[in-house]
């Protein structure tokens, strides 16, 4: 597979990447695209993307309503039946099931993006049904329009409880939501004053929740004139949202966050400005902006290759998807909790710290242990089951070199130092005492050596990077 190349100094980073015979859209680039827009991909999905080509693959990723009706019916049938949405762990199982099985991976990835952006925790909300409603809101507006998502989140019962919205009343405004709206949800820190926060809080007075539904309390709403970011009027909450969406700071803040989630952790100011301009021009159509980003020279450059650390969700769900695992979702819930990304329970209003913060010494050990459990599980009691014998037979992987080539390509796209590759081959071809042994396509090879190889690859430093 062709290595990613540095972005030439004179190249337009956001111009469409044009595959050539020397620099094709191959399995390496397809895996990169599917990994960033979802949660890993099995061998056949990568091959299918290569065959379809970059344009058609990006179009299919962004066109949710054209795919997967059968999955939507099945996922919907779980609601209120097998899944009890009054139970927080059932809610986690439901979402993990969607991540693991959906053929709309970008829909779930964007839902995860918004969950971190509008970080809300069940530990304070106390209502799994309300967290479920918020999750569905994120999915509904995952690609925009952003105005609808902002209005929805301002009226969302879980958010109102999370930020004490019921105490926001005329004469005694609560500033929690106002502050987070400006600092964390739209403009970012800095471009507003404490007076702006106070005035925004007044605009949202009376936006309350009545058990499980939004309820506007007219008697608690401040009808007075307010000046917000230099604009004066009898503003209400939706007016505030329109005001902040017109501000270039909002577009820049979201552009930088989007690029850091999908491309690289520290995008240049020039690229941020370009993407911010596209957000304003398209009235915050994340679908159109992502279409540009996911087809760009920058996205397929060496600067973006393995530039992100996999979140625990990316790591756990991605490994299981790649291996076509029969999933024990309770195992996933436990693993994510130990790895530091307990879904529906972000640690603060800022969400989770990402990047290197995911790789504490304790978390690295837990990742190695999860990789071992996943690779060696043969029954539901042991965890999520994988079937390397079935895969090897289906793909005719009947020699150690073929086995190593397949799994190195599947998990790390052949990104292995020569000495690591040699050590892994020795592992496949030698017994525990270091003596050469003949490879046989038998139970021992598949259920010891191949499973051990999978464990080593999923626990490798290269695999921790997206």
N, C-alpha and C positions, 0 to 999 in steps of 0.2 A: 504494500500500500504506500501511496505517496505521502511523505511527511508534509506537514503544514509549513508554509513558507512565511518569512517575515514580510510585513506590509512595506512595499517600496516607499521611499520618502515622497515620491510624487504621485502616489496612488490616492484616489478618492476613497476614504475608508467606508463610506456608506453607498458607494456605487455598487451595482450588482456584481457579485462574483461570477466570472465567465469561465466555466470549465474548459480545459484544453486537453489534448492528448498527453501533454507533459505534466499537467496539473488537473487531473480529472475529479469529478464528483464520484469518489470511490467509497469503499466500505468504511474507511477511516472517517471521511467527512460525513457520511450518512450516520454513522454511530454517534459522532459528535452532535449532529443536529437532533437526533432522536433522544439523546441523553439530556441535552439542555432543555428540550421542549416537553420532556416527560420524565420517566423514571426507568431508564435503561430500556433495552430492546433485545429480544431473542434474535438468533442468527437469521431466521427467515424474514423478519421485519426489516433488518438491515439490507438484506439482498433485494427485497421488494422496493425499498427506497432507491437503491442504486439503479435498478431497472427503470423505475418511473422517472428518475431525474430530479434535479433540485427544484425546479419550478413547480412540478406537479406535487412533489412531496410537501413543500411548504404550503401550497394551496390546500391540500388535504388536511394538514395539521390545523389550519386556520378556519376550516369550514366545518363547524361542529354539526350542523343540521343535515349534512349530507351523508353522515356515517352513523353506524352503530345503533339503529333503532331497537334491535333486539336487546342490547345491553340496557338501554334506557328503560325498557319495559320490565326487565328483570330487576334492575336496581330499584325501580319504583315500587315493584311488588313487595320488596323487603320492608318498605316503610309501613310501620304500624302492624306488621305481622311478626316475622322472625325477629326483627330489630325493635327493641323497646327504646323509643327516643326519650324516655324519662331516665334512662340509665347512661351515664357518661361513657362507660367503656363500650357499650353497645354502639353508641354514636361513633366512637373511634373505629370500631370494627367496620361499621358501614362505610366510613370514608376510606379506610384502607382497602376495603373490597373494591371500591370504585377505582382507586389508584392502581391496584394490581390488575384489574381486568378490563378497564375501559379502553375502547379503541379511539377515544378522544383524549389522549394523554395531556395535550396542552390545556384543555379545559380544567383538568384537575391541577395541573401545575400552576395555572393562573389563580385558581381558587386558593391554593397554598400561598401564593404571593400575596393575595389580598388578606388572608388570615394573619400573616406576619405584619402587613402594613396597618391594618385596623385591629391591632392585637387586643383581644378580649378574652378573659379567662373565666372558665366555669367555676373556678375556686371562689370567685366573688359573686358572679351571676347566680350560681346555684341551681340553674335550670337547664338541663340538657336539651329540652324541647326548644328553648329559645336559642341556644347555640346552634341547633340544627337549622332553625330558620335563618340565622345569620349566614351559615355556610351555604345554604341554597341561594341567598341573596348574592353572595360572592360569585357563585357559579353562573347565575342568571346574567350578571353584568360583567363577567370575567374579562371580556374584550371591549367593554364600553356599552353605551355611552357613560363616560365617567360622571357626568352630572347626575344621571339617574342613580348611579351607585352611591354618590355622596348624599343625595336626598334620602335614599333608602337607608343608609347607615345612620343618618341623623334621626330617623324615625324608628330605627331598629330597637326592639325592646331589650335585647341583650346589651347593646351599647348604652342605652339609656340607664339601665341598672348598673352597668360597669362603671360609668362615669357620673353616677348620682344625679341623673337628669331630673328625677322627680322632685328634687329639692330646689330646682332652678325656677324661681318665682319672682314676679314683679316686686321690686323693693329689696329683695334679698337674692340677687342672682348668684348661682353657682357657676364658677368659671372653668370647671374641669373639662367639659366637652369643648368649649370655646378655645381653650389653650391647645388641646390636642388637635383640633381641627386645623389651626394655623400652623403649629409647630411640627406635627407628625403626619398629618393627612394631606396637607396641600403645600404650603409655602416653605416649610422648613424653618429652622431656627434663624432669627435675626430680623427679617424685613417687616416687623410690626412692633407696636408699642404695647405697654401694659394697658394703656387706655383703649387700644383696639380690642384687646382681649375682653375687657370689661363691657365694651359696647356690643361685641359679638354675643357675649353671654346674655345680655338684655334681649337681643334679637331672638334667641332660642328659649326665652322664658315661656313656660306653658307647654313645652314639647315633652309630654309625659308618657308613661306606659300604664295601661289599665290591665293588670294581670299578665296577658300575653299579647296585647295589641297596642299599637300607638294610639294615643288619645290627646288631641289638642285641648288644653285647658284654657279657654279664652279668658277666664277670670284671673288667671295667673300670668297672662302675657302682658308685657310692657309695650304699650302702643306709642310711646314717646319717640321723638326724633333722636336718631343715632348717627354719629359720624364714625365710619369704619374705613380705614385705609384711605382717608381723604375724601370719601364720598358720603354725603349727608342726605338722610331721608328717613321715613318711617319704616325702617327695614325689618323684615322678618327673616326666619332661618333660610328660606330659599333665596331671598335677595342676597344674603351673605355669601351663599355658595356661588351665585353668579358673579359677585364682586371678586372673590378669590380666584375663580377660574379665568378671569380676564387678566390676571397678573402674570407677567413673565416668570416671576419667581416660582410660581406653582408648576408651570411647564418644565422649568429647569430641574426642580426638585424631583419630579416624577421621572423625567428623562434619565437623570443620573441613577435613580434607584432601579429603573427598568434595565438599563445597561449593566449595572452591577449584578443584577440577578441572572441575566441571560448571557452576558458576553465576557466581561472582565471587571475586576473589583475597582479599578481606578481609571475610568474612561477619561479621555482628555476633555478639556473645557470646550474645544472646538466641536468635538463630536456631540457633547451634551447640548450645545447650542443648536446644532443641526436637528437633533431629535426633538428638542423642545419646540423648535419652530414647526416641525411636522405635527406635534401634538396640538399646538394652537391652530394651525391651518386646518386640521381635520376635526376640530372640536373634540379633541381627546379620544379619537378612535384608536384604541390600542391594537385593533386588528390590522389597520393599515400601517401603523408605525412598526409593529412586529414584522409585518411582511417585508418592510425595508431592512430591518435589522437582521433578520434570519437569512436573507439572501445576500448580505453585504460582504465586501472584501474583508472588513474588520472581523466579522464573525468567523470567517474561514482562514484567518491569519495565524501565524505562529504565536502572536501576542495573546490570542484568545484560547489557544490549545491548552487544555488542562490548567487554566488560570484560576478556576474556582475550586474551593473545597466542597466536597459533597456534604450536604446536610445529612443528619441521621435518616430522614425520610428518603432522600435520594439513595443513600447507601443501602438501607434495608429493603425498600421496595424495588430498587433497581436490580439488586443482586437476584432477588426472587423472580423478577420478570425475565431477566436474561437467562436464567436456568429453567424457565418454564415450570416453576415449582408448584406443587399442590400445597396451598398456603394454610398454615395454622395462624390465623390472624391474632389470636390471643398472644402468641409468641411475639408478633410484631409490636403489639401494644406494650408488652413488657420490655422489649428491646429498646423501643423509642424512649420510654421513660428513663431507662438507665443511661441512654446515650445523650439525653439532655434536650429532646424535642418532644415533649408530651403534648400531643395534639389537643387543642381546645384549652390549653393551660399555659400560654406564654408567660414568662416570668415577670414581665413588666409591661407598661403601656407602650414601650418601645419595641416589644417583640423579643425575638431571640438575637443574641450576638452571633454573627456568622463568621465565615472565613476560618482563620486559624483557631478561633475560639471553640470550634467544634472538636478540635483535636487535642484536648487535654490528655495527660498521661493516663488517667483513668478511662477516658472515653476510647482511647486507642486500644487498651486492653479489652474493653467491652466489644469493640468492633472485631478484634481477632477472635474473641469467644463466639460472637454471633456467626462469623464466617465458618467456624468449626462446626457449630450446631447445624447450620444450614447445609453444609457440605456433606455431613455424615448422617443426617436424619433419614431413616428408612421407613418410619411409621408416623402416624399422626401423634402418638404419644411423645415421640422424640422431637417433633417440631415440623416445620414446613418440609415436605418431602421433595427430593429431586431424583431424577431417573437417568443417571449418566449412561447406563447400559443401553437404554432405549435410544438416547441421542446418538451414541457412538454407532449403534447398529444402523440407525436411519441414515446417518451421514457417511457410513462406511469408514469410520475412523478405526482402522484395524492394526495400526502400528503406533509406537510411542511418538514418533515424529508427527504423525497426523493428529493425534490427540493433543499434543502440546501446541501445534499450530492453530488448531480450532479454538482451544480455550484461551490461549494468549491473544488471539484476534478478538474473541468474544468479549473478554473482560477488560483488556488494556490496549486493544488495537495494536498489538505487537510492540508496545512501548516497554521493552525489557532490555536492560543492559546485557551485553553478551555473556558476562559471567553469571548473571541470574538465570538466563535461558539455559546455559550449560548445566547449572546446578539443578534446575527443574528437570532437565532431560535425564540427568543421573538419578534423580529421585524416582523417575518412572522405570528406569531400566536396571536398577540395582536393588538388592534386598537390604534389609535393615542393617546388615553387617558391612555393607559397601561392596558386595560382590555382584558381578554381572549375573543377570538371570534372563532367561528367554522370556520374551513377551508372549503372553497367551491371552486370547480374548475370552477370559473366564471370569468367574465371580470375583476372584481375588483382585484381578486387574481393575475391574470396574468399581468394585465396592471398597477398595482400599487405596490403590494408587491414583485412580482418576478422581475420586472424592478428595483425596489428600491434595492433589494438584489444584483442584477448585478452591479448597481452603486456603492454600498458600497464595493464590492469585487474588482472591477477594480480600485477603488480609494484607496484601502488598501495599507499599507506599504509593505506587502508581495508581492503584484502584481508588484511593481516597480522594483523588482529584477528578473533578468533572470536566 
